[in-house]
Amino acid sequence: MTNANHIVVAEHICKSYVGVQALDDVSIRIKEGEIKCLAGENGCGKSTFVKIIAGVESCTSGTIQINGKNLTKHTAKDAIDEGIQVIFQDLSLFDSMSVADNIAMNKLIKEGKPFTHKKEIEKIAQDALSLIGVEMPLDTQVKELSIANRQIIAICRALALDAKLLFMDEPTTALTKNEVDSLLDIVLGLKKRNIAVVFISHKLDEVMRIADSITVIRDGHKIGDFSADELDPKKLAFYMTGREVNYQKYERGYEDQQNVLEVKHLSKKGNYQDISLSVRKGDILGLTGLLGAGRTELALSVFGLNKPDSGEIYFEGNKVEINSPEDAIDLGIGLVPEEREAQGLFLKKSVNENVAAAILKRLKGFMGNIDSNGSRTLSKEAIEQFRIKVYSEDTIISTLSGGNRQKALIARWAASKPKLFILDNPTVGIDIGSKAEIYEYIQQFAKDGIGVIIISDEVEEIVSNCNRVVVMFNGEVVKEYTEEEMQVPNIRQQINELVESGKITEEGGQQA
């Protein structure tokens, strides 16, 4: 096969760490102007491959050509000089610096130019923005911008360095549907300029929309290279996991109709207003709507972290005041927050310590000391029950994949025996195999009589798991779908359209 028009030709790449074979005989070619998806579950070797091509790490064996040059042993600077750019999930921007400064900085550093010529900085930034047809105030500080606009700045910073190949790692995780559509349009625009993009995403619908080709990696081995039109999401999921992945639709079969939670006319200025809803034992209630709809703020109020201005909360039929997370936990409420890294996990602590965190009161023994044997027994049971891939309960949780971290967080609250379980975007950034497992656990909680609330931007996730759904828009409830309405054949389309507009006609349908 000719290497003409290939930016990267990586052949028989192997990478081993102590006791771990991260990549085993992986060969991948990336052509000019190609949009390639690198697909696989967390821990399959995708990130390792990207780091090797970017010069951050060296391969153990194999050969790499970049722009026709043999660069098997190369540095990050060598990769940048050849037009290789990586946009990592954290974007690596400087929040207190301006849009222009962030875009121009790397180019000026590379060229050894002073960072004092404002006109040149602004010209570099404006030229990069013009390449993708975006207008943005150049003097605005990055910390004032949305995640979507920060993504654009990261892309423009790469373009300012004459990028020929751009790796994008989970770029749509925190974006609304409209922002995702805009970003994908930008990616397609890069293709027209003959810039190659390697798109890494767990959202298979996005992959199928923009990819020319898909390379699947599983457990460090390349499963195959496919043209995007050869696959559909179901086939792709099979190649990624090695098994059929089906999302079982949940139907409530619990006979007890008692409300676990009821909120009446709850309001919080600037967050949400006049919210009334209820959750029964065995319910999985979906809360959906565009980002900023007030869903997370409402959940935080129920968990004692965002005190409402007015309204009432009833738990198991009794009016309650929830002024702190301790109050919520004592009632039997668990919360898996949206920002699991910052708000949910103790990243420098072990799996054992993380799982036990919600039930420390129960683990206290004589003289108030924590029962370490009881804690370890609990953690071992959780690791087995939730199939957490870990060497031992003493493993530091930050070393685990996103899916395993989330399963450990769910295990923590499961150990507390909650009566109400709130999960805020429980599968964001999680691979398809772990996602299916998490759905299985959530549905089992409901079957056991726990009331569950799922907050999610993904309509597929809501429809598969929820027997009732509440749609919020600008802080208000605009529609509640009953169990009967959730059985309508086109319910996905109905909810998706409503989420986008937030409007209902008098007949109960969508208003354009």
N, C-alpha and C positions, 0 to 999 in steps of 0.2 A: 504494500500500500504506500503510495506517495505521501510525503510529509509536506508537500506544497500547501500553502494557505493554512497550515496548522501553527497556532501560537505555542501550544504545549503538546509535546509527545512524551508521555511518561510510560516506560516499559518495565514490566516485572518488578514493580516497587514493593519492597518488603521493609517493614519497620518493627523492630522488637524492643521492648523495654524489659526490665527485670521480671521474668516470669510471665510476660504478656506479649503475644504476637498481635500487634495492632493492625498491621496490613500484611497480607500474604499473597505475593505475585499479582499485584493489581496493575493493570495497564489501562491508561485513559488518554484519549486524544481530544484536544479542544481546538476547533477551527475558528478562524476570523469571523466575526459577525454572528456567531452561533450562540443561542441561548440553551445552555445545558443545565439540566437539573441533576444534582447529586443527591440521590435518595437512599435512605436507610434509617434504621432505628438509632436512637441514642446509643453511643458506644460502639457503633459498627466500624468506625474508622474514617468517617467523612472529614472530621476536623483535623485528624492527623495528616490526611492527604493534602488538605489546603495548606497546613503549616509547612509541609515539605516543599510544595511548589512555591510558596511565598518566601522560602529561605529561612524561616524561623527555626526549623528543625531539619536534620539531614536524614536521608533514608539509610537503612542498614545495607541494602543492596538494590540494584536496579539502575536504570539510566533515565536521564531527563534532558530533553532538548527544549529550549525556549527560543522562539524565533529562529530556529535552525541551528542554534549554538548549543554545544554540549555543556550543560550547566548542572551536572549531577551533584557536584559539591558547590553550592552557591550560598551567598548571604542574602539577607533581606534587602540590602542595598542593591545587590546585583539584580534581584527580582524587580525592584522598583524601577531600576534603570531600563529594564526590558519591558516596562509597561504593565507589570503585575501589581494589582491593588486589591486589598482585602478590606471589606467593611464588616467589622465584627459587630456582634449584637449590642455592645455598649457604645458603639459609634466613635469613642475616643475623641470627643469634642471638648473644647474648653468653654464651660458655661458662662464665665464672666467676660469672655471676649466677643467681639462682634461677628456678624455673619461674614463680612469681608475678611477679617483677620483669620478666621477658621479656615476659609477656603484657600487663602493665599499662603498661609504659613509654611506648609511643607514644600511648596514650590520655591519659595524664597530661601528656605534652609538648604535645599538641594543645590540651588544655584549660587549659594554663598553670598546672597544680597542682604543688605541691611533691612531691618524691619521698621523703617522710618518713613518710607516714601508712600504717603497715603494714596496719592493718585494711582501709583502702580498697583498697590494692593487692591484698590477698588476696581481697576481695569481687569486684573486677573479674575476677581470674583464675578464681575459682570459678564465677562466673556464666557466663563464656565456656566453661569446661570442661563445665558442666551442659548448655549448649545442644547439645552433641554427645554427651552421655551418657558422658563419660569421667571417671574418677577418677585423680588423680595427686598425689603429695606436693608441696605448693606450695613447700616450702623446699629441695627437691633442686636441686643445681647442674646446669645443662644439660649440662655436659661428662660427667656420669655417666649420661646417658640414651642409649637406642638412637636410631638415625636415625628410626625410625618414630615414637617419642615426640617427637622434635624437630619432625617434620612437624606433629604435632598441636598443639604449642605455637605454631608459625607460623600455623596456621589460627585458633587461639584469639586470637592477637594481632590478626588481621584482624577477627574477630568482635567483639572488644572495641571496635573503631572503627566498628561498625555497617556492616560490609561489605554491599554489595548485589550486587557482582560480584567474583569471586575468580578471578584467573589463576593456574594451577598449572603450572609448567614442569618436566616430567619428574619428577613427585613420587615415582615408585615405583622409581627406578633402583637404589637400594641396599637394597631391602626384600625380606624373605622372602615366600613365597607367602601365608602366613597374615597377615603384616603388610599385604600388598597388599590382601587381601580386606577387612581391617578398615578400611583407608583408603578403599577404594571405598564401603564402607557409610557412612562418614562423609560422603563427597561426596553420596551419594544422600539422606542426612539433611538436608544443606544445601538440596537441591532442595525438599524438603518444607516448608522454612521460607521458600520463595520467593527464596532466594539463588541467583543465577546463577553458574555455574562454567564457565570456559574451560579445558579440560584439554588440555595439550600433551604428547604421548607418542609414542614410536616403537613401543611395544608394542601392536600392532593388536588383539590379543585383549582387552586392557583397554579400548581405545577402543570396541569393539563391545559390551562389557558394559554401559557406563554412558551412552554418548552419546545424546542426543535428536537432535542434528543434527551434521553434519560439514562443515566448510568446508575445501576443499583448495586450497593455494597451491603453485604450481610456478614457479620462476625469477622470482619477483616478481609473477606474474599469478595471479588467482583462477581456478581451473579450474571450480569450481562449489560450490553448496550442496546438500547431500544430507540427506535423512532417514536416520537410522542403519539403518532396516529396508530401505532401498534397496540397501545395500552388504553385501558380505562382505569378509574380509581380502584376498582375491585382487583383487577389483575396486578396493578402496581403494588397494592397492599400485600398481595400474596407473595410477590417476589421479594418484598422488603422483609417480611416476617417468616416466610416459609410455611404459612398456614392460612386457611380461610379466615378472614376477619369480618365478622358480622356483628352489627349493633342490634341487640335484642330490644325491641320496643317494649316499654314498661306499661303495664296495665294494673291499676290498683285492685287488689283482691281482699283488702283488709276490711273486716266487717264493722269494727268499732268506728263510729262517726264522730267521736269526740275531737274537738279542736285542741291541738297542742298549743298553737299560737293564734292569737287574733289581735290585729291592730286596728284601731278605730280613729279615723280622722287625724292621723299622725302628720305633723308638719314641722319642717325645719327650714327657716328662711335661707334662701340661696341654694338649698339642696333638693327638697321635695315638698309637696303640699297636698294635704287632705287625702292621705293614703289609707285605704281600708282594704284589708285582705285577711285570709285565714289559711291555716295549714292543719290538716287532720293527721292523725296517726296513719302512717302508710302512704301519705301523699308525697309526691315529688313535684313541688311547685316550681315552675320556671319563671325567672324574672329576666326579661330581655328588653332590648332597646338600644339606641345608639349610645356611644360613650358620652357621659354627661347627662344621662337621663335621670340620674338620682338613685340608681339601683344599689350601688355599693354604699352610698351614704345611708340609705335606709337599713341595710344589713348591719352597718356599724352601730346604728342607733339601737337595734335589737340586741346587740352584743355589749352595749354599755360604753361605747367609744365615741358616740356622737349624740349627745342628749337632745331630744326633740324639744321644740318650743311649745308644742301643744299636742293634744291627742292622748289616747290611752292604749296601753299594752296589756293584754290578758294572756296568762300562761296556764294551761290546763284549767281554764275557767275562772281563774283568780286574777284580779287586777294586781299588777306588779309595777314596782319602780326598779328599773335596771340602770344603775348609776355607774357601774364599773364592770369590767370583764369578770371580776370575782363574783359579782351578783349573778351574771349570766351563767357562769360555770356552775354555781351552786344550784341554780334552777334546773340545769341539765341542757345548756345550750353550748354547742361547739361551733367554731368558725375556722374554716380554712380560707385565709385571706387571699386577695388577688396577687399581691406582691409577696409570694412565699419566701423569697430570699431575704427581703428586708423586714417583713412583718411576722413571718410564721416560724422560721427556723433559726436555731442557734448554730450558725455555720461552722464554728470552731469546736463545737461539742460533738460527742459521739452519737451514734444512732440510739444507743441505750438512753442517754440523757435527753435526747429530743423526744423519744416516744413516751418517756415517763413524765414529761414536763406538766401535763394537764392533771395528773393525779398525785402530786407530791403529798397532799394532805393524807391520802389513803396509805401512802407508802411510809409515813412517819411511824417509827417504832418507839421503843423506850427512850426517854429523855429527849424526844423530838428528833432523833437521828433518822436519816433515810434508810429504809430496809433495802440494802444493796442486793441481797439475794432475790427479794421480791421484784425489784426493778429489772434485774437481768432475766428472770423467768418471764416477765411480761414482754421484754424486748425480743427474746427468742421466739415466743409465741407469735408476736406481731410479724417478725421476719418470715416465719413459716406461713402464717395465714395470708399475708399480703404479698407473698412471693417477692420480697425485697432482695435484690441481688447485691450481696454484701459479704465480705470475708467473715466478719463477726460483728457482734453488737457493739464492740469497741471502736469500730471504724468511724473516722470523722466524717460527718454527713456531707461536708462540702466536696468530698471526693466522689460522691455518687452522681449518677446521671439525673437529669431533671425528673424523669418518670419515677425513679426510685426515691428521690427526695420527696416527691409529692405523695407517694405511697406511705412513706414514713410519717408524714404530717397527718395523713388520714388515719393512720394506725394510732397516732397519739390521741386523737379525739374519739376513735372507736373504743380505746381503753377506758375512757371516762364514762362510757355507757350513756351517751347523750339521749335526750328525748327529742331534741330539735338539732338538726345538723345543717349548717349554712356553708355552702361551697361557692366561692366567688371565682369564676373562670377557672374551674378545676383542672383543665387539660391544656392551658396555654403553653406552647413551646414543648409539648410532650409528644413523643412519637406514637404512631398509630397502634402499635402493639400494646404499649402501656395504657393508652387511652381506652382501649377495649376492656382491659382489666379494671381500670378505675370505674368505668360504667357498671361493670359487673358488681363491684363492691357497693356502689351507691344504691343500685337497685335492690341489693340484698338488705341494706340498712332499712329501706322502706318496707320490704316484705316482712321484716322483723318488728314493724310497728313504729319505727322512728319517723318523725316528720322531717322532710328534707326540702331545702330551698337551694336550687341551682341558679346562680347568676351567670349568664353567658351571652357572648356576642354571636356565637355560632348557632344558627337556626337548626342545623342538623343535630347538634348536641341537645338542644331543647326538645325537639320533636321526638327524638329517640328515647329520651329518659323521663320526660315529664308527662304526668297524666292531666295536669292543669297548667295554664300559662297566663302570666300577667305581662302585658306590654306597657312599658313606661316611655314617656316622651316629654322632655323638658320638665322633669320633676313631677309629672302627673301620670296616673293610670289612665290609659286611653282605651284599653280593652282587656277583658279577662275571658280566656277560652276555657269552656267547661270540658269535662271528660268526654261528653258526647261530641262536642265540636272538634276535639283533638283526633277523632276518628275519621274526619272528612278526608277524602283522597288527596286533595290539593292543599292540605293544611300548611305544608312547608312554604308554598308560594304565598299563601294568604298572610302568614306571619312575617315573611321576609318583606313583602310589599308594605305592610303596616309599619314595621320597624323603620323602614326608609322614610316614610312620610309622616307617621304619627297621626294620621287623620282617618276618621271613619265616616262613611255616609250615613244618612238617616236610616237606610235599609240595613246598615251593619256591614256594608262592604267597603272596598277601598275607594278613596277619593283621589282622583288624579291631581 
